[in-house]
Amino acid sequence: MGVLTDYFRAPNSAAVVQSLEETDGGSPLSAEPPRFEGVDAKGMDPAVVLG
């Protein structure tokens, strides 16, 4: 199994915690509508592809 990575910007850590609680730990980017602006980077290894 590979690494599943999403990159997003949130106003603060409390907003991230609230989003994770509301989505049962799911990505804030997969919610409808997405909770934060970001990039769904599943399948990309950040150290290799984004480096």
C-alpha distance matrix in Angstrom:
0.0 3.8 6.9 8.9 12.5 15.9 19.2 22.3 25.8 27.4 31.0 30.2 27.9 29.7 28.8 25.1 25.5 27.6 25.1 22.2 24.7 25.9 22.5 21.2 18.7 17.5 17.6 21.3 20.7 19.8 23.0 26.1 27.6 25.1 26.3 26.0 26.2 23.0 20.3 17.2 14.9 11.6 10.1 12.6 12.3 15.6 16.9 16.8 17.5 19.7 21.3
3.8 0.0 3.7 6.4 9.5 13.1 16.1 19.5 23.0 24.9 28.5 27.9 25.9 28.0 27.0 23.3 24.2 26.4 23.9 21.3 24.2 25.3 22.0 21.2 18.2 16.8 16.2 19.6 18.7 18.4 21.8 24.9 26.1 23.3 24.5 23.7 23.5 20.1 17.3 14.4 11.8 8.8 7.1 9.0 8.6 11.8 13.3 13.3 13.9 15.9 17.6
6.9 3.7 0.0 3.8 6.2 10.0 12.8 16.2 19.5 21.4 25.0 24.3 22.3 24.6 23.7 20.0 21.0 23.4 21.0 18.5 21.6 22.9 19.8 19.2 16.0 14.7 13.6 16.8 16.3 16.5 19.8 23.1 24.0 20.9 21.7 20.7 20.6 17.2 14.7 12.3 9.6 7.4 7.0 7.9 7.1 9.4 11.3 12.2 12.7 13.9 15.7
8.9 6.4 3.8 0.0 3.8 7.0 10.4 13.4 17.0 18.7 22.4 22.1 20.3 22.3 21.0 17.4 18.7 20.7 17.9 15.7 19.0 19.8 16.6 16.5 13.3 11.5 10.1 13.3 12.6 12.7 16.1 19.3 20.2 17.2 18.1 17.3 17.4 14.1 11.9 9.0 7.2 4.8 6.4 7.8 8.5 10.1 13.0 13.9 13.4 14.1 16.6
12.5 9.5 6.2 3.8 0.0 3.8 6.7 10.0 13.5 15.5 19.2 19.1 17.6 20.0 18.6 15.1 17.0 19.1 16.4 14.7 18.3 19.2 16.4 16.8 13.4 11.6 9.2 11.7 10.9 12.1 15.3 18.4 18.8 15.4 16.0 14.6 14.4 11.0 9.0 7.1 5.4 5.3 7.7 7.5 8.0 8.1 11.4 13.0 12.1 11.8 14.4
15.9 13.1 10.0 7.0 3.8 0.0 3.8 6.5 10.2 12.4 16.1 16.5 15.6 17.9 15.9 12.8 15.2 16.9 13.9 13.1 16.9 17.2 14.7 15.9 12.8 10.6 7.3 8.8 7.6 9.7 12.6 15.6 15.6 12.0 12.6 10.9 10.6 7.3 5.9 4.8 5.1 6.7 10.0 9.6 10.8 10.0 13.6 15.2 13.6 12.5 15.5
19.2 16.1 12.8 10.4 6.7 3.8 0.0 3.8 7.2 10.0 13.6 14.3 14.0 16.7 14.8 12.1 15.2 16.9 14.3 14.2 18.0 18.4 16.4 18.0 14.9 13.2 9.7 9.7 8.7 11.8 14.2 16.7 16.1 12.3 12.3 9.6 8.7 5.4 5.3 6.6 7.0 9.8 12.6 11.2 12.0 10.0 13.3 15.3 13.6 11.6 14.3
22.3 19.5 16.2 13.4 10.0 6.5 3.8 0.0 3.8 6.6 10.2 11.5 11.9 14.2 11.9 9.8 13.4 14.6 12.1 12.9 16.5 16.6 15.3 17.4 14.7 13.1 9.6 8.2 7.7 11.4 12.8 15.0 13.9 10.1 9.4 6.2 5.6 3.8 6.3 8.5 10.1 12.8 16.0 14.8 15.8 13.6 16.8 18.9 17.1 14.7 17.3
25.8 23.0 19.5 17.0 13.5 10.2 7.2 3.8 0.0 3.8 6.9 8.7 10.1 12.6 10.3 9.3 13.1 14.2 12.4 13.9 17.2 17.3 16.8 19.1 16.7 15.6 12.4 10.2 10.4 14.1 14.7 16.6 15.0 11.4 9.7 6.2 5.8 6.2 9.4 12.1 13.8 16.6 19.7 18.2 18.9 16.3 19.1 21.4 19.8 16.9 19.1
27.4 24.9 21.4 18.7 15.5 12.4 10.0 6.6 3.8 0.0 3.8 5.5 7.3 9.1 6.7 6.6 10.3 11.1 10.0 12.0 14.8 15.1 15.3 17.6 15.5 15.1 12.5 9.8 11.2 14.6 14.3 16.2 14.7 11.5 8.7 6.1 7.7 9.1 12.5 14.6 16.6 18.9 22.3 21.2 21.7 19.3 22.0 24.6 23.1 20.4 22.4
31.0 28.5 25.0 22.4 19.2 16.1 13.6 10.2 6.9 3.8 0.0 3.8 7.2 8.4 6.7 8.3 11.4 11.8 11.7 14.2 16.3 16.6 17.6 19.8 18.1 18.1 15.9 13.0 14.6 17.9 17.1 18.6 16.8 14.1 10.9 8.8 10.4 12.4 16.0 18.3 20.3 22.7 26.0 24.8 25.2 22.5 25.0 27.7 26.4 23.4 25.1
30.2 27.9 24.3 22.1 19.1 16.5 14.3 11.5 8.7 5.5 3.8 0.0 3.8 5.5 5.6 6.9 9.1 10.3 11.2 13.0 14.8 15.9 17.2 18.8 16.9 17.6 15.9 13.6 15.9 19.0 18.2 20.3 18.9 16.1 12.7 11.1 13.1 14.5 17.7 19.5 21.1 23.2 26.4 25.2 25.2 22.6 24.7 27.8 27.0 24.1 25.5
27.9 25.9 22.3 20.3 17.6 15.6 14.0 11.9 10.1 7.3 7.2 3.8 0.0 3.8 5.4 5.1 6.3 8.7 9.9 10.7 12.5 14.3 15.4 16.4 14.3 15.6 14.4 12.8 15.7 18.4 17.8 20.4 19.5 16.6 13.3 12.2 14.6 15.3 18.0 19.2 20.6 22.1 25.2 24.3 24.0 21.7 23.8 27.0 26.5 24.0 25.3
29.7 28.0 24.6 22.3 20.0 17.9 16.7 14.2 12.6 9.1 8.4 5.5 3.8 0.0 3.8 5.4 5.1 6.1 8.6 9.9 10.6 12.3 14.3 15.3 14.0 15.7 15.2 13.2 16.5 18.7 17.4 19.8 19.0 16.7 13.1 13.0 16.0 17.3 20.2 21.1 22.9 24.2 27.5 27.0 26.9 24.9 27.2 30.3 29.7 27.3 28.8
28.8 27.0 23.7 21.0 18.6 15.9 14.8 11.9 10.3 6.7 6.7 5.6 5.4 3.8 0.0 3.8 5.5 5.1 6.1 8.6 9.9 10.6 12.2 14.1 13.0 13.9 12.9 10.3 13.3 15.7 14.1 16.3 15.3 13.0 9.3 9.5 12.8 14.4 17.5 18.5 20.8 22.2 25.7 25.3 25.8 23.9 26.5 29.3 28.3 25.9 27.9
25.1 23.3 20.0 17.4 15.1 12.8 12.1 9.8 9.3 6.6 8.3 6.9 5.1 5.4 3.8 0.0 3.8 5.4 5.1 6.2 8.6 9.9 10.6 12.0 10.1 11.0 9.9 8.1 11.3 13.6 12.8 15.7 15.1 12.3 9.2 9.0 12.1 12.8 15.3 15.9 17.8 18.9 22.4 22.1 22.4 20.7 23.4 26.2 25.3 23.2 25.2
25.5 24.2 21.0 18.7 17.0 15.2 15.2 13.4 13.1 10.3 11.4 9.1 6.3 5.1 5.5 3.8 0.0 3.8 5.5 5.2 6.2 8.7 10.0 10.4 9.0 11.1 11.3 10.2 13.9 15.5 14.4 17.4 17.3 14.9 11.8 12.5 15.8 16.3 18.6 18.6 20.4 20.9 24.2 24.3 24.4 23.0 25.5 28.4 27.9 26.0 27.8
27.6 26.4 23.4 20.7 19.1 16.9 16.9 14.6 14.2 11.1 11.8 10.3 8.7 6.1 5.1 5.4 3.8 0.0 3.8 5.5 5.2 6.2 8.7 9.9 9.8 11.5 11.9 10.1 13.7 14.9 13.0 15.4 15.3 13.6 10.4 12.0 15.7 16.9 19.4 19.5 21.8 22.4 26.0 26.3 26.8 25.6 28.3 31.0 30.1 28.2 30.4
25.1 23.9 21.0 17.9 16.4 13.9 14.3 12.1 12.4 10.0 11.7 11.2 9.9 8.6 6.1 5.1 5.5 3.8 0.0 3.8 5.4 5.1 6.1 8.4 8.0 8.5 8.5 6.3 10.0 11.1 9.3 12.0 12.0 10.1 7.3 9.3 12.9 13.9 16.2 16.1 18.6 19.2 22.8 23.3 24.2 23.2 26.2 28.6 27.4 25.7 28.2
22.2 21.3 18.5 15.7 14.7 13.1 14.2 12.9 13.9 12.0 14.2 13.0 10.7 9.9 8.6 6.2 5.2 5.5 3.8 0.0 3.8 5.5 5.2 5.8 4.5 6.2 7.3 7.1 10.8 11.3 10.4 13.7 14.4 12.2 10.1 11.7 15.0 15.1 16.7 15.9 17.9 17.8 21.2 22.0 22.6 22.0 24.8 27.3 26.4 25.1 27.5
24.7 24.2 21.6 19.0 18.3 16.9 18.0 16.5 17.2 14.8 16.3 14.8 12.5 10.6 9.9 8.6 6.2 5.2 5.4 3.8 0.0 3.8 5.6 5.2 6.1 8.6 10.6 10.2 13.9 13.9 12.2 15.1 16.0 14.6 12.4 14.6 18.1 18.6 20.3 19.4 21.5 21.2 24.6 25.6 26.2 25.7 28.5 30.9 30.2 28.9 31.2
25.9 25.3 22.9 19.8 19.2 17.2 18.4 16.6 17.3 15.1 16.6 15.9 14.3 12.3 10.6 9.9 8.7 6.2 5.1 5.5 3.8 0.0 3.8 5.6 7.7 8.6 10.4 9.3 12.7 12.2 9.7 12.0 13.0 12.4 10.5 13.5 17.1 18.0 19.8 18.9 21.6 21.3 24.9 26.1 27.2 26.7 29.8 32.0 30.8 29.6 32.3
22.5 22.0 19.8 16.6 16.4 14.7 16.4 15.3 16.8 15.3 17.6 17.2 15.4 14.3 12.2 10.6 10.0 8.7 6.1 5.2 5.6 3.8 0.0 3.8 5.4 5.1 7.4 7.3 10.3 9.1 7.4 10.4 11.9 10.9 10.0 12.8 16.0 16.3 17.5 16.0 18.6 18.0 21.5 23.0 24.3 24.2 27.4 29.3 28.1 27.2 30.0
21.2 21.2 19.2 16.5 16.8 15.9 18.0 17.4 19.1 17.6 19.8 18.8 16.4 15.3 14.1 12.0 10.4 9.9 8.4 5.8 5.2 5.6 3.8 0.0 3.8 5.6 9.0 10.1 13.1 11.8 10.8 13.9 15.6 14.5 13.6 16.0 19.1 18.9 19.7 17.9 19.9 18.8 21.9 23.6 24.5 24.7 27.7 29.7 28.9 28.2 30.8
18.7 18.2 16.0 13.3 13.4 12.8 14.9 14.7 16.7 15.5 18.1 16.9 14.3 14.0 13.0 10.1 9.0 9.8 8.0 4.5 6.1 7.7 5.4 3.8 0.0 3.8 6.7 8.6 11.5 11.0 11.0 14.6 16.0 14.0 13.0 14.5 17.3 16.6 17.2 15.5 17.0 16.0 19.1 20.5 21.1 21.2 24.0 26.2 25.5 24.9 27.3
17.5 16.8 14.7 11.5 11.6 10.6 13.2 13.1 15.6 15.1 18.1 17.6 15.6 15.7 13.9 11.0 11.1 11.5 8.5 6.2 8.6 8.6 5.1 5.6 3.8 0.0 3.8 6.4 8.5 7.4 8.0 11.7 13.3 11.2 11.2 12.8 15.2 14.2 14.5 12.4 14.3 13.3 16.6 18.2 19.4 19.7 22.9 24.6 23.5 23.0 25.8
17.6 16.2 13.6 10.1 9.2 7.3 9.7 9.6 12.4 12.5 15.9 15.9 14.4 15.2 12.9 9.9 11.3 11.9 8.5 7.3 10.6 10.4 7.4 9.0 6.7 3.8 0.0 3.8 5.2 5.5 7.1 10.8 11.7 8.9 9.0 9.8 11.7 10.5 10.8 9.1 11.3 11.0 14.6 15.7 17.2 17.0 20.4 22.1 20.7 19.9 22.8
21.3 19.6 16.8 13.3 11.7 8.8 9.7 8.2 10.2 9.8 13.0 13.6 12.8 13.2 10.3 8.1 10.2 10.1 6.3 7.1 10.2 9.3 7.3 10.1 8.6 6.4 3.8 0.0 3.8 5.6 5.6 8.9 9.0 5.9 5.3 6.4 9.0 8.9 10.5 9.9 12.8 13.5 17.3 17.9 19.4 18.7 22.1 23.9 22.2 20.9 23.8
20.7 18.7 16.3 12.6 10.9 7.6 8.7 7.7 10.4 11.2 14.6 15.9 15.7 16.5 13.3 11.3 13.9 13.7 10.0 10.8 13.9 12.7 10.3 13.1 11.5 8.5 5.2 3.8 0.0 3.8 5.5 8.1 8.0 4.6 6.2 6.5 7.5 6.8 7.6 6.9 10.4 11.4 15.2 15.8 18.0 17.3 21.0 22.3 20.1 19.0 22.3
19.8 18.4 16.5 12.7 12.1 9.7 11.8 11.4 14.1 14.6 17.9 19.0 18.4 18.7 15.7 13.6 15.5 14.9 11.1 11.3 13.9 12.2 9.1 11.8 11.0 7.4 5.5 5.6 3.8 0.0 3.8 6.5 7.8 6.0 8.4 9.8 11.1 10.4 10.3 8.4 11.7 11.6 15.2 16.8 19.2 19.2 23.0 23.9 21.8 21.2 24.6
23.0 21.8 19.8 16.1 15.3 12.6 14.2 12.8 14.7 14.3 17.1 18.2 17.8 17.4 14.1 12.8 14.4 13.0 9.3 10.4 12.2 9.7 7.4 10.8 11.0 8.0 7.1 5.6 5.5 3.8 0.0 3.8 5.4 4.8 6.5 9.3 11.5 12.0 13.0 11.8 15.3 15.4 19.0 20.4 22.7 22.5 26.1 27.4 25.3 24.4 27.7
26.1 24.9 23.1 19.3 18.4 15.6 16.7 15.0 16.6 16.2 18.6 20.3 20.4 19.8 16.3 15.7 17.4 15.4 12.0 13.7 15.1 12.0 10.4 13.9 14.6 11.7 10.8 8.9 8.1 6.5 3.8 0.0 3.0 5.2 7.7 10.7 12.4 13.5 14.7 13.8 17.5 17.9 21.4 22.8 25.4 25.2 28.9 29.9 27.5 26.5 30.0
27.6 26.1 24.0 20.2 18.8 15.6 16.1 13.9 15.0 14.7 16.8 18.9 19.5 19.0 15.3 15.1 17.3 15.3 12.0 14.4 16.0 13.0 11.9 15.6 16.0 13.3 11.7 9.0 8.0 7.8 5.4 3.0 0.0 3.8 6.3 8.9 10.4 12.2 13.9 13.8 17.6 18.6 22.2 23.1 25.7 25.0 28.7 29.8 27.2 26.0 29.4
25.1 23.3 20.9 17.2 15.4 12.0 12.3 10.1 11.4 11.5 14.1 16.1 16.6 16.7 13.0 12.3 14.9 13.6 10.1 12.2 14.6 12.4 10.9 14.5 14.0 11.2 8.9 5.9 4.6 6.0 4.8 5.2 3.8 0.0 3.8 5.6 7.2 8.7 10.6 10.8 14.5 15.8 19.4 20.0 22.3 21.4 25.1 26.4 24.0 22.5 25.9
26.3 24.5 21.7 18.1 16.0 12.6 12.3 9.4 9.7 8.7 10.9 12.7 13.3 13.1 9.3 9.2 11.8 10.4 7.3 10.1 12.4 10.5 10.0 13.6 13.0 11.2 9.0 5.3 6.2 8.4 6.5 7.7 6.3 3.8 0.0 3.8 7.1 9.2 12.0 12.7 16.1 17.5 21.3 21.5 23.3 22.0 25.5 27.2 25.2 23.3 26.3
26.0 23.7 20.7 17.3 14.6 10.9 9.6 6.2 6.2 6.1 8.8 11.1 12.2 13.0 9.5 9.0 12.5 12.0 9.3 11.7 14.6 13.5 12.8 16.0 14.5 12.8 9.8 6.4 6.5 9.8 9.3 10.7 8.9 5.6 3.8 0.0 3.8 6.2 9.6 11.3 14.3 16.5 20.1 19.7 21.3 19.5 22.9 24.7 22.6 20.4 23.3
26.2 23.5 20.6 17.4 14.4 10.6 8.7 5.6 5.8 7.7 10.4 13.1 14.6 16.0 12.8 12.1 15.8 15.7 12.9 15.0 18.1 17.1 16.0 19.1 17.3 15.2 11.7 9.0 7.5 11.1 11.5 12.4 10.4 7.2 7.1 3.8 0.0 3.8 7.4 10.0 12.9 15.7 19.0 18.2 20.0 18.0 21.3 22.9 20.4 18.1 21.0
23.0 20.1 17.2 14.1 11.0 7.3 5.4 3.8 6.2 9.1 12.4 14.5 15.3 17.3 14.4 12.8 16.3 16.9 13.9 15.1 18.6 18.0 16.3 18.9 16.6 14.2 10.5 8.9 6.8 10.4 12.0 13.5 12.2 8.7 9.2 6.2 3.8 0.0 3.8 6.8 9.2 12.2 15.4 14.4 16.2 14.3 17.8 19.2 16.7 14.6 17.7
20.3 17.3 14.7 11.9 9.0 5.9 5.3 6.3 9.4 12.5 16.0 17.7 18.0 20.2 17.5 15.3 18.6 19.4 16.2 16.7 20.3 19.8 17.5 19.7 17.2 14.5 10.8 10.5 7.6 10.3 13.0 14.7 13.9 10.6 12.0 9.6 7.4 3.8 0.0 3.8 5.8 9.1 12.0 11.0 13.3 11.9 15.6 16.4 13.7 12.1 15.6
17.2 14.4 12.3 9.0 7.1 4.8 6.6 8.5 12.1 14.6 18.3 19.5 19.2 21.1 18.5 15.9 18.6 19.5 16.1 15.9 19.4 18.9 16.0 17.9 15.5 12.4 9.1 9.9 6.9 8.4 11.8 13.8 13.8 10.8 12.7 11.3 10.0 6.8 3.8 0.0 3.8 5.9 9.2 9.3 12.0 11.8 15.6 16.1 13.6 13.0 16.6
14.9 11.8 9.6 7.2 5.4 5.1 7.0 10.1 13.8 16.6 20.3 21.1 20.6 22.9 20.8 17.8 20.4 21.8 18.6 17.9 21.5 21.6 18.6 19.9 17.0 14.3 11.3 12.8 10.4 11.7 15.3 17.5 17.6 14.5 16.1 14.3 12.9 9.2 5.8 3.8 0.0 3.8 6.2 5.6 8.3 8.3 12.1 12.4 10.1 10.0 13.5
11.6 8.8 7.4 4.8 5.3 6.7 9.8 12.8 16.6 18.9 22.7 23.2 22.1 24.2 22.2 18.9 20.9 22.4 19.2 17.8 21.2 21.3 18.0 18.8 16.0 13.3 11.0 13.5 11.4 11.6 15.4 17.9 18.6 15.8 17.5 16.5 15.7 12.2 9.1 5.9 3.8 0.0 3.8 5.5 8.3 9.8 13.2 13.3 11.5 12.4 15.6
10.1 7.1 7.0 6.4 7.7 10.0 12.6 16.0 19.7 22.3 26.0 26.4 25.2 27.5 25.7 22.4 24.2 26.0 22.8 21.2 24.6 24.9 21.5 21.9 19.1 16.6 14.6 17.3 15.2 15.2 19.0 21.4 22.2 19.4 21.3 20.1 19.0 15.4 12.0 9.2 6.2 3.8 0.0 3.8 6.6 9.3 12.1 11.3 9.8 11.8 14.7
12.6 9.0 7.9 7.8 7.5 9.6 11.2 14.8 18.2 21.2 24.8 25.2 24.3 27.0 25.3 22.1 24.3 26.3 23.3 22.0 25.6 26.1 23.0 23.6 20.5 18.2 15.7 17.9 15.8 16.8 20.4 22.8 23.1 20.0 21.5 19.7 18.2 14.4 11.0 9.3 5.6 5.5 3.8 0.0 3.8 5.9 8.8 7.9 6.2 8.0 10.9
12.3 8.6 7.1 8.5 8.0 10.8 12.0 15.8 18.9 21.7 25.2 25.2 24.0 26.9 25.8 22.4 24.4 26.8 24.2 22.6 26.2 27.2 24.3 24.5 21.1 19.4 17.2 19.4 18.0 19.2 22.7 25.4 25.7 22.3 23.3 21.3 20.0 16.2 13.3 12.0 8.3 8.3 6.6 3.8 0.0 3.8 5.6 5.5 5.7 7.4 9.1
15.6 11.8 9.4 10.1 8.1 10.0 10.0 13.6 16.3 19.3 22.5 22.6 21.7 24.9 23.9 20.7 23.0 25.6 23.2 22.0 25.7 26.7 24.2 24.7 21.2 19.7 17.0 18.7 17.3 19.2 22.5 25.2 25.0 21.4 22.0 19.5 18.0 14.3 11.9 11.8 8.3 9.8 9.3 5.9 3.8 0.0 3.8 5.5 5.4 4.9 6.5
16.9 13.3 11.3 13.0 11.4 13.6 13.3 16.8 19.1 22.0 25.0 24.7 23.8 27.2 26.5 23.4 25.5 28.3 26.2 24.8 28.5 29.8 27.4 27.7 24.0 22.9 20.4 22.1 21.0 23.0 26.1 28.9 28.7 25.1 25.5 22.9 21.3 17.8 15.6 15.6 12.1 13.2 12.1 8.8 5.6 3.8 0.0 3.8 6.1 6.0 5.1
16.8 13.3 12.2 13.9 13.0 15.2 15.3 18.9 21.4 24.6 27.7 27.8 27.0 30.3 29.3 26.2 28.4 31.0 28.6 27.3 30.9 32.0 29.3 29.7 26.2 24.6 22.1 23.9 22.3 23.9 27.4 29.9 29.8 26.4 27.2 24.7 22.9 19.2 16.4 16.1 12.4 13.3 11.3 7.9 5.5 5.5 3.8 0.0 3.8 5.9 5.4
17.5 13.9 12.7 13.4 12.1 13.6 13.6 17.1 19.8 23.1 26.4 27.0 26.5 29.7 28.3 25.3 27.9 30.1 27.4 26.4 30.2 30.8 28.1 28.9 25.5 23.5 20.7 22.2 20.1 21.8 25.3 27.5 27.2 24.0 25.2 22.6 20.4 16.7 13.7 13.6 10.1 11.5 9.8 6.2 5.7 5.4 6.1 3.8 0.0 3.8 5.7
19.7 15.9 13.9 14.1 11.8 12.5 11.6 14.7 16.9 20.4 23.4 24.1 24.0 27.3 25.9 23.2 26.0 28.2 25.7 25.1 28.9 29.6 27.2 28.2 24.9 23.0 19.9 20.9 19.0 21.2 24.4 26.5 26.0 22.5 23.3 20.4 18.1 14.6 12.1 13.0 10.0 12.4 11.8 8.0 7.4 4.9 6.0 5.9 3.8 0.0 3.8
21.3 17.6 15.7 16.6 14.4 15.5 14.3 17.3 19.1 22.4 25.1 25.5 25.3 28.8 27.9 25.2 27.8 30.4 28.2 27.5 31.2 32.3 30.0 30.8 27.3 25.8 22.8 23.8 22.3 24.6 27.7 30.0 29.4 25.9 26.3 23.3 21.0 17.7 15.6 16.6 13.5 15.6 14.7 10.9 9.1 6.5 5.1 5.4 5.7 3.8 0.0
